[in-house]
């Protein structure tokens, strides 16, 4: 057990360090080519900090742990919205760019709905995976071209990045990017091995481990990026990182995981009934909840961040109760959530939204 714990921690450190190097090198390259900070947050930073999810999921599929791969992607999205966005908002209220409200959040919700549709038959096959991954590539190209079409001055953003990150040549940034990728590959292999050993030792499913321990571990780069952005006042990057990471997890991590499964001869990613009937719906609810909260004054207030954190704590409590197989406690917990907490939250959000619209 100690060996597996050390392996997990070592893999996690490698993932975090690799994501940091990848984001630093790729962000500087992107800014030097005239891509706006918001788009950097939605693409380079978001995709780079989600690279651990991708490498862990692909590694899990190639090792035959398909449940771990899907659980990692879904659990990471729940963690991104409820925990990371909530924590960043507690540090400083997060202003939300109008483009995020009008374009990125609807795309994120649409991607979640598409994943749920292709998962209806209980399997994400080769065609489904190719469709998801192809949409990710199209979305990235669209964002970059949209940014450049809006008249972004490359020199301004290169100067902004040089002041913030200390400059550096493009060759050095490419070297940072490649070093980050190498650390991600090694760290993902270690984490997958340790996670599978934990699942077998504690008698829980690989899906459960993916939804909780692995999802939180691989999302630590997003935590660091969003919290650092909130502390520095770069609130566009803080929000863009979360939204972009969710899109990347839905289209890229699940899509590439499905393609890896086809390559490995598994025939696709099987979707467990528990994920289909509960976790995917929790993820969709968390993503949809972003829209009215973003609309209340176009910011995520501190109390809204606290609400997100409380819901993530409730989600984790449910996972613990389910793992312990306590039907009586689960029934009481579900009754409290459905009969009191959810209705109170809905009323609070509706009233706050109406007040915000009236003030505007």
Rosetta blueprint (number, residue, H / E / L):
1 X L
2 X H
3 X H
4 X H
5 X H
6 X H
7 X H
8 X H
9 X H
10 X H
11 X H
12 X H
13 X H
14 X H
15 X H
16 X H
17 X H
18 X H
19 X H
20 X H
21 X H
22 X H
23 X H
24 X H
25 X H
26 X H
27 X H
28 X H
29 X H
30 X H
31 X H
32 X H
33 X L
34 X L
35 X L
36 X L
37 X H
38 X H
39 X H
40 X H
41 X H
42 X H
43 X H
44 X H
45 X H
46 X H
47 X H
48 X H
49 X H
50 X L
51 X H
52 X H
53 X H
54 X H
55 X H
56 X H
57 X H
58 X H
59 X H
60 X H
61 X H
62 X H
63 X L
64 X L
65 X L
66 X H
67 X H
68 X H
69 X H
70 X H
71 X H
72 X H
73 X H
74 X H
75 X H
76 X H
77 X H
78 X H
79 X H
80 X H
81 X H
82 X H
83 X H
84 X H
85 X H
86 X H
87 X H
88 X H
89 X H
90 X H
91 X H
92 X L
93 X L
94 X E
95 X E
96 X L
97 X L
98 X H
99 X H
100 X H
101 X H
102 X H
103 X H
104 X H
105 X H
106 X H
107 X H
108 X H
109 X H
110 X H
111 X H
112 X H
113 X H
114 X H
115 X H
116 X H
117 X H
118 X H
119 X L
120 X L
121 X L
122 X L
123 X E
124 X E
125 X L
126 X H
127 X H
128 X H
129 X H
130 X H
131 X H
132 X H
133 X H
134 X H
135 X H
136 X H
137 X H
138 X H
139 X H
140 X H
141 X H
142 X H
143 X H
144 X H
145 X H
146 X H
147 X H
148 X H
149 X H
150 X L
151 X L
152 X L
153 X L
154 X H
155 X H
156 X H
157 X H
158 X H
159 X H
160 X H
161 X H
162 X H
163 X H
164 X H
165 X H
166 X L
167 X L
168 X L
169 X L
170 X H
171 X H
172 X H
173 X H
174 X H
175 X H
176 X H
177 X H
178 X H
179 X H
180 X H
181 X H
182 X H
183 X H
184 X H
185 X H
186 X H
187 X H
188 X H
189 X H
190 X H
191 X H
192 X H
193 X H
194 X H
195 X H
196 X H
197 X H
198 X H
199 X H
200 X H
201 X H
202 X H
203 X L
204 X L
205 X L
206 X H
207 X H
208 X H
209 X H
210 X H
211 X H
212 X H
213 X H
214 X H
215 X H
216 X H
217 X H
218 X H
219 X L
220 X H
221 X H
222 X H
223 X H
224 X H
225 X H
226 X H
227 X H
228 X H
229 X H
230 X H
231 X H
232 X H
233 X L
234 X L
235 X H
236 X H
237 X H
238 X H
239 X H
240 X H
241 X H
242 X H
243 X H
244 X H
245 X H
246 X H
247 X H
248 X H
249 X H
250 X H
251 X H
252 X H
253 X H
254 X H
255 X H
256 X H
257 X H
258 X H
259 X H
260 X H
261 X H
262 X H
263 X H
264 X L
265 X L
266 X L
267 X L
268 X L
269 X E
270 X E
271 X L
272 X L
273 X H
274 X H
275 X H
276 X H
277 X H
278 X H
279 X H
280 X H
281 X H
282 X H
283 X H
284 X H
285 X H
286 X H
287 X H
288 X H
289 X H
290 X H
291 X H
292 X H
293 X H
294 X H
295 X H
296 X L
297 X L
298 X L
299 X E
300 X E
301 X L
302 X H
303 X H
304 X H
305 X H
306 X H
307 X H
308 X H
309 X H
310 X H
311 X H
312 X H
313 X H
314 X H
315 X H
316 X H
317 X H
318 X H
319 X H
320 X H
321 X H
322 X H
323 X H
324 X H
325 X L
326 X L
327 X H
328 X H
329 X H
330 X H
331 X H
332 X H
333 X H
334 X H
335 X H
336 X H
337 X H
338 X H
339 X H
340 X H
341 X H
342 X H
343 X H
344 X H
345 X H
346 X H
347 X H
348 X H
349 X H
350 X H
351 X H
352 X H
353 X H
354 X H
355 X H
356 X H
357 X H
358 X H
359 X H
360 X L
